[in-house]
Amino acid sequence: MSAIITDQLRILNAKNFVAGVSSTSNSYYTFVGLPNATDVQSTWNTSPPAPKDSFNEEYDYWDSVITLRRIFSGDVRQVIRKISWRSGFTYDMYRHDISRTNPAKNSGATNLYSSNFYVMNSDYRVYICLHNGSSPENQSGRPSLDEPTFTDLEPRSAGSSGDGYIWKYLYTIRPADLVKFDSTNFIPVPQDWETSSTSESVRNNATTSGQIKIVSIQNRGVGLGTANRTYTKVPINGDGEGAEATIVVGGDSKVDSITVSSGGSGYTYGTVDLVSGGVPTGSTSPIFNVIVPPQGGHGFDIYRELGAYNVLIYSRYDSDVESDLIIGNEFARVGIVENPQAYNSSDILDTDTASGVAALKLKGSGYDTVEISADSYITQTVGVGSTAVGRVVSYDNSTGILKYWQDRTLVGFNSDGSLNTSPQYGFTLHKFTASPDSGGSVVINSDVASLEIDTNFGTSANPGVSTVINSRTYYLGQQFIAGVSNPEVKKYSGNIIYVDNRPSITRSTNQKEDIKVILQF
């Protein structure tokens, strides 16, 4: 028993995903993480490993999350392949019947969406190619010489070169969408095409469902009666009505051209009725291909017509998330998580940005001058025979804020996931605390410095979210109670739906990262 999952399901899934992100009942976030990638794999920066998909790996991904940024409805868009117009290139034409048994004549594509049947011009206007100058003598089409630039709604040629191309204008990509959603290989389609009333949204523009626009010539025929004669109102029969064509017979008594004079409506198939149109069939009858538009006509459903089964998600990590970011360390992982929960809560996270790491407010001699290396270890004796241990994500000498992370490599497992039968700190990841059962000093690398948690910084009634030093206010990005801050997101909550391992990126103070993720459905 044979079956297929059609491209329309992919388009539907892409559309539903965009709607899900835009819904107020959901919260989607991008995240960056993994500050010590080369400890995991020495060749990470030259050959990042492919992510693994399992619940075990999901726990590991959560352990290394540094910062999250919310994805809003304006940050997600369905996208299509970028096909830029260039002079001298032969494009495919739109055909409703492209398949693996009837591929595109020029590119050889076995489905419509893999063919090169639309373009973006130099002004970011998108056009569909309704005819590419093909003929019985050159069924693959001709090179395009005239760049389409018009914005009127009826299909037409783009210039006077006679290249034979017929284009239809669809939409113009807005500057704001270019910033977010233009990429090397993809361009966006407009948002809310079905309901938008903007000038770019030309839905249903001068089209009717099943309205014929193009009839191509497959065979010109032979001996078609009187030479140099034009036949008008030649019917196009099929399951629609009202379509007619004009046929010109040249001096050799063969079909010279055919144009659609009336497109009619309601066609899903059609054939040119030469007999009813008074056109002699000759010794060899001409053969035509009636091109049927998609449901609703060209421009009615842009997602279906152009094959928008990919989604681009945009996130910018810059000054407005700076307090949740790290400086001077790396990240080597980017991901997307659906509906994570707030720390120590069952509520879905609902902030623009969130810190994925814990932090300590330190004090003590030399806290403002000590050099604490990224990825170094910190420890605190939290009870008899119990030691909390973490890895430094970043340390700010100005504020004394140390951000750290904890994962299984600190206790019972090696970096490759294998069991360590004799871990230095035992099998339990103890939390750093402002009120340990014994001890209490936070030891940085043991031989570098011994600093104290500033237990006077922040209370449950008035958490510390900023600090003033030399008349300058520093916003810390998370709340501190007695000098200790938990992550703002609950680990292992929600669904991590995308992970990308990449060469490490080291952040500096004035750095911005534009993250563009392509999801293929």
N, C-alpha and C positions, 0 to 999 in steps of 0.2 A: 504494500500500500504506500503510494507516494504522496507527499504533502510538502507545502512550503509555508514559511512565515514570511509574509509580504513586507515590502518596504513601508507600506502604510502603517503597519504595527509599529515599526521603528519611529516613524514620524509622530504617531500618536503618543508613544512613550516619551519622546522628547518634549512634546507639547504638555503632557501631563506633569513631567518633571518641572518645567518652568512654572506651571500653575501651582505645583506643590511648594516650590521655593517662595512664590509670591503670596501664599496663603498666610494669614495672620496666626493660624493654628500651628504653624511649623517654625522652626529656627534652624537654618543651615549656616554652618561656619566653615571657612577655610582655616587651616592651621599650619604653622611652621614648627619644626622640631628637629630633634637629633643633633645636639651640639658637639658630639664627639664621634663623628662617623668613622674616622680613621682608627679609633680604638676598636670598633666593631669589625672593620676590615681594612687592612693596611693599604689596599689598592682602591679604596672607595672613590677617591677623587678622580682617578683615571678610568675606573670601571665600576660604577655604582651597581650593586646587585639588584636584580629584579625583585620587586616586592612579592611577598608571599601572602596568600589569601587563606587564613585560618583564624579561628578564635584565639589560638595561642599568640599568633602574630599581632592580632588586634590589641591584646593586652600590652604587648611590647610597644606598639605605636603610641598608645596612650601614655605610657611611662615617659616618653621622650617629648611630649607636646610642650612647647614653650609659650606660644601665643596663639589666640584665636581671634578671628575677625568675622563679624556677621555678614552674610550675603543677603542683600536686599533685592527687591523685585527689579530695581534698575541695574543690578549687577549680573543679570543672567539673560541670555538671549539665544534663540535658535540661530544656527549659522549654516552656511552652505560653502562648498568649495570655492576658493578664489580662482576665477578665470578672468584674467585681465585681457582686454582687447589689445591686440598689436597688429600692425599692418603686415600683410603678407601671410598671415596664418589662416589656414582653412578650418573653419568651425563646423561642427555638426549642426544640423537643423532639428528643430523639435519634430519628433514623430511619435505617434501614439502606439506604434507597433514594434518598437525596438525590443528584441528578445535574443536569447542565445541562438535561436534558429533564424533570426532576421536581424543581424547586428547593424549598428550604425555604419553607413557606407564609408565614412572618412576615418573615424577613430577606431572602429571595430568594437566599440563598447557593446556589451550584451544586455544592458538595461539603460533606460533613459537617463538615470541620475549619474551614471558613470560617463556619459557622453558630454561633449563640450558644446552644449546647446544654448548657453547664455554667456554674457560677458558683463564685466564692470568696466566702464570707460575711465578716462583720466580725471573726470569730474565726479567720480564715485556714483555715477548713474548706472543702473542695472537694466539690461535689455535681454529679451529672449530672441533667438534667431529662428524666424519662421521659415526662411528659405535661404539656402547658402549658395545659390547660383548653380545648383546641380542640373544636369541635363542627361539625356540618353547617351550622349557622347562622353560625359564626365560625371558619372553618378556619385563620385566622392565629393563633389562641390568644387568651388573655386576659392582662391585666396581672397580674403577680405581686404579691401583697399580704403574704404571710407569709414572712419570712426563714427559710430552713432552718437549724436549729441542732442537730438531733439527731445522735447518733453510732451509733445502733443500725443494724443491717446490712440490714434489709429495707426496700424502698422504701415511702414513705408520704407523706401530705401534711405540710406544715410547720406548719399552724395551723388555726384554726377559721373563717377568712374565707370559705371556700367558693370560693376562686379556681380550683379545679380542678387545681392543680399536684401532680404526684407527683415526689418527689425521691429520689435514692439517694446516700447518703454514700459517698465514696471514700477520702479521706485528709485529714489535718491537716498543714499546713506547719509544720515545726519552727522554733522561734525562731532557731536557728543558721543554718538555710537562708534565713530571711527576711533576715538581715543580709547574706549573700553574694549571694543569687540573686533577691531581689525587685527588680523594676525598674518603670519607668513602664508598660511595655507587656507584661511577661512575669512569670510565676510559675513556680517549680520544681515538678517532679514528683519523687517519692521516688527515692532511689538504690537500685539492686539490688532492684527491686520483686519480681522473680521468686523471690528467695531470702531476703528479709528476713523476720524473725519479730517485728518490733516491732509495737506496738499500732496504729501508723499504717498499717502495711501490711496491708490487709484483702483481699489477693489471694484470689480464689476465695471471697469471703465470701458465704455463703448463695446462691451461684449455681451453676448447672450449665450446661455447654455446650449451647447451643440451647434454653435454658429461656425460655419466653414470659412476659413481665411485663405487657405492655400490648397491648390491642387498641383501636383508635380507631374511632369511628363516622364514616363518610363520608356515609351516607344513612340516615335513620331508617326508611324504608319506609312503607307505607300499608296499613291494613286487616289488621293482624296478629292476627286472631282476638279472643279475649276480652281486654277492657281490664283494666289493673291486675293483671297476672299476672307471676309470676317463674318463669323456666325455669332449672333448675340442670343441671349436668353436660352442658352442650352441648359436643360434641367440637370440637376444633380439629384438622382434618386437615392433613397435610403429610408431609414426609419424617422427622419426628420422631414421638414417641409420648407419650401420657399427658396432653396439655394439654386443659384443659376451661375453660369459661367459664360465668358466670351472666348471663343477660339479663333485664332488667326491661322489660316492655311497659307503657307508661303509659295514662292514661285516654283518650287519643286513638287508641289501638291502633297506636302507633308505638313504636319502641325508645326507651326513656328512658335506659338505661345498660347498659353491658357491663363486667364485671370478670373478670379471670382468677382462677379459683378453684384451678387446678392448672397449674403452668407446664410440666410434662412435661420432655422433654429431646430433644436432637438435631435441632432444627428449623433449617432454612435458609430455609424458606418455609412458609406456612400459610394456611388458610382456615377460616372458621367454618361448620360443618356444621349448618345450621338443621334440615334434614329429620330427621337422626338424633337431634337434640336435641329434637324434638317442637315446634319453633317454627313456627307458620304463616308461609308465605312472603308471604301477602297479595296484594293487587292490584299492589303495587310492593314488590319484595323489598329488605330493608335491605342496605347494603354496609358492610363492615368492612375495616380495614387491620390485619393482624397484624404487629406490630413485632418483628422478629427481632434479638436481641442480637448483639454481636460474637463472634468465636470465643472459646470458653471462658466466655462470659457476662460480664456487667457487672462490672468490677473485676478481671478475670483478667489482662489485659495493659494496664496503664495507659498505656503509651507508644502502643500501637496505637489504643486507644479514644479518647484525647484528642488524638492527632496531635502527638506530641512530636518534631517534626523540626527544632527549633531547639535550639541549645546555648548556654548562658551560661558564660563564663569569668571568674573573679574574681581580681583581684590587688590587694593593698594595698601601697603604697610608704610605709613609715613608719620608725620608729626602728631596726628590725632590719636595714634596708637602707641606713641613713643614710650609712654610710661609702662606699657605692658611688654615692650620689646626689650631685647638685650643689646648691649653695645660691646664690641671687642671680642665676641665669640661667634661661633658659626651656627648655621642651620643647614641641614642636608636632606630635609624631608618636607614635602608639601602634601597636604591632604584636605579632604572634605569630610565633615561629620554632620549627620542629620540628628536634630533634636537632642543634643547633649543636655544634661541637667546641671543646675547650679550646685555648687559645693554643699554637701551635707543637706540636700533637699531632693524632693521628688519633682520639683517644678522645673519646667524646661528653661534653660538659660535664655535670658532676655536682655542682654546688654550688647552694645555695639562692639566692644572688644572685651577680651578676658585673658587673664594670666593663667597659664597651665602649670606654673611652677610655684613652689612654696618660697617663702622669703623670711629673713631675719633682720631685725634692726640691731646692729652691733654698736658697742661702745667699748672704751678701754684705751689704754695708752697706745698711741700710734695707729688708731683705727683709720685716721685720715691720710696716713702716709704709707701704710703697709701695702705691699704688692701681693695680691692674692691671684694666683694664676687660674685662668679658666680651666675647667675640668679637673682641678685638684680636689682632694678629699677634705671634708670637714667631719669632725666627730664631736659627740657630746655624750658624757656619761649620764644616763637618765635613770639608772638604778643599779643595784648591786648585780654585777655581771651582765648588765644590759647597756649597749652602746648604740646610739643613733649615728648613722653615717650617711653622707650625701656627697654629690658631686657639684662643684661650683659651676653655675651657669654664667653668673656675672657678679662683679662687686664694684660698687660706686663709693670711692673714697670721700666724695663730698657729703653723702647722706649716711654712709655706713650701712646701706642696704645690700645684703648678700642674697642672691637668688640661687636656689639649688634644686636639684632633682634627685629622685631616688628610683632605682629600678632593680630588677632581680640580680644584675651582675654585682651588686654591692654585697649580696649575702650568699644565697645558696646555689647560684648558677654562674657558669662562665659566660663570656660574651658570645660564644657560639651556641648557647642554650643548653650545653651539657651540664650535668649535675656536678657541683663541687661538694665532695663528701666531707670536707673539713674547712668550711668558710671561716674567715678571720673574725667576722662579727656575728656569727650564728646565722640562723635561717629566718630571723624575724627582722622586718624593716621597721625599727622603732622611729617614732616621730620626735623631732626636736621640740623642746618644751621650755616654757619660762619657769616652770616649777618642777624640776627633776627630783626624784627620790633621793638622789645623792649627787655630789659633784655639781655640774652645771656649766662649766666653762666650755665654750665652743673653741676647739683646737683647730687651727688652720695649718694643715700639713705637718702637724706636730712640732716641727722645729722652726716654723716661721713666726707664728704669733699665737697668743692666747687671749681671746677677746670674750667679752661678756655680752649676753643678750640684754638689751636695754628694756628691762621689764617695766619701766615707767612710761614707755611710749605706747599710748593707746589703751582704752578701756572698753569693756563691752557696751557701756553707755555712750562712749565717745571714741570710736575707733580712730586710730591714726591713719589718715589718708594723704597727708602732706606734712612737710617739715620746713621751717624757715631757718635758713643759715645765712648770716651776713646780709640780712634784709632781702634775701632772695627766697622765693617759695618754690619748693620742689614737690611736684605731684608724683606719688609713688605707684599709682595704678592699682593698688589693692589695699585692703584694710589690715591694720595691725592691732592686735590686742596683746598687751604686755610684751611688745617687741617681736611677736610671732605672727606670721601671715600664712594662711592656707591658700591653695590655689582657688581660683574663682569658679572653676568647673569641676564637676564630679568625674573622676577617672572612671573609665569603663562604662560610661553611660552613652546612650544614643547608638547610632550606627555609623561606623567609618565606612564611607562608600567609595572613597578614592584615595590612593596613596601613590606618591611619586618620589622615588629615591633619586637624588641628583648630586653632582659635585658640590662640596661645601661652599657656602657663601658667608664671608665674614662681614658683619655689620659695622658701620662707622656711624658717628653721631648725625651727620647730615644725609644719610643714605635713605633712599626710597626704593621699595620693591613693588613693581607691578606684576602680579601673578595672574596668568591667564591659563585656565584649565579647560581642555576640550574633553567633553564626555560624548562618547559615540554610542548610539543606541542601535 
